[in-house]
Amino acid sequence: MIVTKSTVPVGTGSRLTRIISRKLKEQVDFDIVSNPEFLREGAAIEDFMRPNRVVIGARSSRLWPS
């Protein structure tokens, strides 16, 4: 699992998947997940140290079995 720890543009996960897949020397299963930060202006350190929410997004069903 590779986690992007920031708010990134739409499509970043797909782009990272393509880049990483091209660089691998052998087939490896991996997933890209997103953990965006919600930081308020003037309170970024407090929001980082004590987040009031944690959001994690992934497309893979193997990460979140039903």
KAQUIKA-V15933 format. One record per pair of residues at least 12 apart in sequence whose ideal C-beta (glycine too) atoms are under 6 Angstrom apart, sorted by sequence separation. I is the first residue (numbers start at 1). GAP is how many residues later the second one is. D is the distance in Angstrom with one decimal. If there is no record, write none. Layout:
i=I gap=GAP d=D
i=I gap=GAP d=D
//
This chain:
i=17 gap=15 d=5.5
i=16 gap=16 d=5.2
i=13 gap=19 d=4.2
i=35 gap=21 d=5.3
i=33 gap=23 d=5.7
i=34 gap=23 d=4.6
i=33 gap=25 d=4.2
i=31 gap=27 d=6.0
i=7 gap=29 d=4.2
i=31 gap=29 d=4.5
i=1 gap=30 d=5.3
i=2 gap=30 d=5.1
i=3 gap=30 d=5.2
i=4 gap=30 d=5.1
i=5 gap=30 d=5.3
i=1 gap=32 d=6.0
i=3 gap=32 d=5.3
i=31 gap=32 d=5.9
//
